[in-house]
Amino acid sequence: MSSLLINQPKYSWLKELGLSEDNLGVYNGSWGGSGEVVTSYCPANNEPIARVTQATLAEYEETVQKAREAWKVWADIPAPKRGEIVRQIGDALRKKIKVLGSLVSLEMGKIYVEGVGEIQEYVDVCDYAVGLSRMIGGPILPSERPGHALLEQWNPVGLVGIITAFNFPVAVYGWNNAIALTCGNVCLWKGAPTTPLTSVAVTKIVAEVLEQNNLPGAICSMTCGGADIGTAMAKDERVDLLSFTGSTHVGKLVAMMVQERFGRKLLELGGNNAIIVFEDADLNLVVPSAVFASVGTAGQRCTTTRRLMLHESVHDKVVERVAKAYKQVRIGDPWDPSTLYGPLHTIQAVEQYLAAIEQAKQQGGTVVCGGKVMDRPGNYVEPTIITGLPHDAPIVHTETFVPILYVLKFNTEEEAFAWNNEVKQGLSSSIFTKDLGRVFRWMGPKGSDCGIVNVNIPTSGAEIGGAFGGEKHTGGGRESGSDSWKQYMRRSTCTINYSKDLPLAQGIKFE
Ligand SMILES: NC(=O)c1ccc[n+]([C@@H]2O[C@H](COP(=O)([O-])OP(=O)(O)OC[C@H]3O[C@@H](n4cnc5c(N)ncnc54)[C@H](O)[C@@H]3O)[C@@H](O)[C@H]2O)c1
């Protein structure tokens, strides 16, 4: 049996994050955990990194109670002062950005710069939330009744449960955490069971800030676990908003459980994103965009390009150039600075990759590049391009969370827009064109039906300033920037009579 990586001198930096061989997976002001022990494995070599003891349902129960107690303190703190705490969280993350980014790379398997990029996103959203802490508010509206004021008051919902996916083990929590806190909520986080060390390391950084400010640590609680803890959160009436990021399949189960209790939910589910390349596109932008968005993070982003639709006049040329670029992608250990492409997260994902390629072949596809598992330790597969499939082949309409790009050939704009929209998912979409009219048609009512609608850039790599999320089976939620904060608050329409009369709305007389 191999020893844990954390004990090897090469990985001693993990201790800078407060991690050890065995880690407690519950935080609610104090650390605990007496549930199932999970070992976290490195996807690049399948070696065990360290262990985490997850929460029991009893510990979940205790944590919810402590979080709700903590809310009584947090909700009374003025929003700009809450923003100051969020600012300190951002600063604490800045200090650990490299080492935390390295952990993300080691545990999730994404390349180092992307691991660091995730922490940067959390830092950026903290900065954004600090500004927001002095700006959130509702309008004062004209009342039709004399001597009356009509206004909107926004209040925190209370306890925000946050369930996150393996592929963004820091950033997704960060988006939710920074905005939810600023709005006056407390958080309870359950990360993915295959990235528990990242959940523990992030929570240690956040907890230190709270404790230094003499605030209850349960303001940012964490219960590591799997479907058991996730289900408990979905069914729990005390979880005032459940923010769920993950697959459409699990998201649907979660959504039904939350709806059953008329709870609030924010769903960020699967995508099946397309890049559409028109005859007038600048191919010098198209090729690196298609490669970044389909090969980046080894195809494990919700915004990964899975369908590349090429106008028939540029089809062969683009396939040739993209396939050539695929062969030059540097594959290696994700923490090696020169690597552009790392492993899949799990062995199961390798099986899904092989099964999807088989199905694609059966449905009429031709593998023009890749298609094989790589002969090296870890979960490495070749980035793959498949041509010749019908636009509506079942495999093309499926989000397989691996680096397989389906190339489709189209003739008209109408056809391409229709194919973009015909899948169940509605997350991200891009066109490449110089035609200004087409750009506005793409953004308009008969254009892309996705939450993210891009022009001359890839489908992945969103900024935090905009609202992030998608329509249809992607769940309809919006996180991060713009007015996404509204999802973390409840709106009260308040009418105040400051006159001595009682006029009724719509001129109704009741006397
Ligand atoms: N739209 C977005 O913003 C976004 C972002 C990242 C990932 N994703 C999607 O996430 C998926 C990949 O992530 P994954 O494989 O970790 O997803 P997943 O659905 O398997 O797991 C997501 C989370 O749900 C938890 N979970 C599992 N069963 C549950 C249950 N019955 N009740 C409650 N929680 C439960 C898991 O433990 C995990 O924390 C892809 O489909 C991807 O598109 C979407």
The ligand as an SDF file (V2000), in Angstrom:
LIG
                    3D

 44 48  0  0  0  0  0  0  0  0999 V2000
  -23.6740   25.5030  -14.3330 N   0  0  0  0  0  0  0  0  0  0  0  0
  -22.6230   25.6120  -13.5400 C   0  0  0  0  0  0  0  0  0  0  0  0
  -22.3040   26.6720  -13.0310 O   0  0  0  0  0  0  0  0  0  0  0  0
  -21.7750   24.4090  -13.2380 C   0  0  0  0  0  0  0  0  0  0  0  0
  -20.5090   24.6000  -12.6640 C   0  0  0  0  0  0  0  0  0  0  0  0
  -19.7270   23.4830  -12.3950 C   0  0  0  0  0  0  0  0  0  0  0  0
  -20.1970   22.2190  -12.7070 C   0  0  0  0  0  0  0  0  0  0  0  0
  -21.4270   22.0570  -13.2640 N   0  0  0  0  0  0  0  0  0  0  0  0
  -21.9200   20.7300  -13.6240 C   0  0  0  0  0  0  0  0  0  0  0  0
  -21.5640   19.7740  -12.6130 O   0  0  0  0  0  0  0  0  0  0  0  0
  -21.3590   18.5020  -13.1920 C   0  0  0  0  0  0  0  0  0  0  0  0
  -20.0390   17.9170  -12.7550 C   0  0  0  0  0  0  0  0  0  0  0  0
  -19.9260   17.8960  -11.3690 O   0  0  0  0  0  0  0  0  0  0  0  0
  -20.1790   16.5980  -10.4470 P   0  0  0  0  0  0  0  0  0  0  0  0
  -19.8020   15.3660  -11.2040 O   0  0  0  0  0  0  0  0  0  0  0  0
  -19.4950   16.8750   -9.1500 O   0  0  0  0  0  0  0  0  0  0  0  0
  -21.7590   16.6570  -10.2640 O   0  0  0  0  0  0  0  0  0  0  0  0
  -22.7010   15.7600   -9.3240 P   0  0  0  0  0  0  0  0  0  0  0  0
  -24.0930   16.1320   -9.6710 O   0  0  0  0  0  0  0  0  0  0  0  0
  -22.3220   14.3330   -9.3830 O   0  0  0  0  0  0  0  0  0  0  0  0
  -22.3630   16.2520   -7.8340 O   0  0  0  0  0  0  0  0  0  0  0  0
  -22.5530   17.6020   -7.4360 C   0  0  0  0  0  0  0  0  0  0  0  0
  -22.7470   17.6630   -5.9310 C   0  0  0  0  0  0  0  0  0  0  0  0
  -23.9840   17.0280   -5.5930 O   0  0  0  0  0  0  0  0  0  0  0  0
  -23.7900   16.1700   -4.4930 C   0  0  0  0  0  0  0  0  0  0  0  0
  -24.8350   15.1490   -4.5100 N   0  0  0  0  0  0  0  0  0  0  0  0
  -24.8180   13.9280   -5.1010 C   0  0  0  0  0  0  0  0  0  0  0  0
  -26.0000   13.3010   -4.9060 N   0  0  0  0  0  0  0  0  0  0  0  0
  -26.7850   14.1530   -4.2010 C   0  0  0  0  0  0  0  0  0  0  0  0
  -28.1260   14.0880   -3.7100 C   0  0  0  0  0  0  0  0  0  0  0  0
  -28.8900   13.0230   -3.9130 N   0  0  0  0  0  0  0  0  0  0  0  0
  -28.6140   15.1550   -3.0440 N   0  0  0  0  0  0  0  0  0  0  0  0
  -27.8670   16.2610   -2.8550 C   0  0  0  0  0  0  0  0  0  0  0  0
  -26.5830   16.3750   -3.2810 N   0  0  0  0  0  0  0  0  0  0  0  0
  -26.0520   15.3320   -3.9460 C   0  0  0  0  0  0  0  0  0  0  0  0
  -22.3840   15.6670   -4.7060 C   0  0  0  0  0  0  0  0  0  0  0  0
  -21.8690   15.0870   -3.5320 O   0  0  0  0  0  0  0  0  0  0  0  0
  -21.6770   16.9310   -5.1200 C   0  0  0  0  0  0  0  0  0  0  0  0
  -21.3350   17.7260   -4.0100 O   0  0  0  0  0  0  0  0  0  0  0  0
  -21.4480   18.7210  -14.6920 C   0  0  0  0  0  0  0  0  0  0  0  0
  -22.7210   18.3560  -15.1480 O   0  0  0  0  0  0  0  0  0  0  0  0
  -21.2320   20.2200  -14.8450 C   0  0  0  0  0  0  0  0  0  0  0  0
  -21.7660   20.7760  -16.0230 O   0  0  0  0  0  0  0  0  0  0  0  0
  -22.2250   23.1290  -13.5230 C   0  0  0  0  0  0  0  0  0  0  0  0
  1  2  1  0
  2  3  2  0
  2  4  1  0
  4  5  1  0
  4 44  2  0
  5  6  2  0
  6  7  1  0
  7  8  2  0
  8  9  1  0
  8 44  1  0
  9 10  1  0
  9 42  1  0
 10 11  1  0
 11 12  1  0
 11 40  1  0
 12 13  1  0
 13 14  1  0
 14 15  2  0
 14 16  1  0
 14 17  1  0
 17 18  1  0
 18 19  2  0
 18 20  1  0
 18 21  1  0
 21 22  1  0
 22 23  1  0
 23 24  1  0
 23 38  1  0
 24 25  1  0
 25 26  1  0
 25 36  1  0
 26 27  1  0
 26 35  1  0
 27 28  2  0
 28 29  1  0
 29 30  1  0
 29 35  2  0
 30 31  1  0
 30 32  2  0
 32 33  1  0
 33 34  2  0
 34 35  1  0
 36 37  1  0
 36 38  1  0
 38 39  1  0
 40 41  1  0
 40 42  1  0
 42 43  1  0
M  CHG  2   8   1  16  -1
M  END
$$$$
